[in-house]
């Protein structure tokens, strides 16, 4: 059974933590840019996840990626509800508010757990 060469794994620096905080921050305030900041953060998540050897950091990248895609899916699924505005029922906007609050909750929960050094799940 081959031994693991722990020298190949680099230790995390303050810069690595800063990058994760910036990514969580971008995801959290993405609504200010109509989602463009989330797309930028998503791209960086995919890039950084491929180079990640630390399980906690990798799980946070996966968490942010999954949060983005699930939010996008629910926004698309809820988009036909905007048609109810024609009969003066605000179901579409209400659905978008609920999805937005869920996205914010996921971002803040993951960010707090990252700050504690825990996995997001």
Secondary structure by P-SEA (a helix, b strand, c coil): cccccccccccccaaaaaaaaaaaaaaaacccccaaaaaaaaaaaaaaaaacccaaaaaaaaaaaaaaaaaaaaaaaacccccccccccaaaaaaaaaaaaaaaaaaaaaaaaaaaccccc
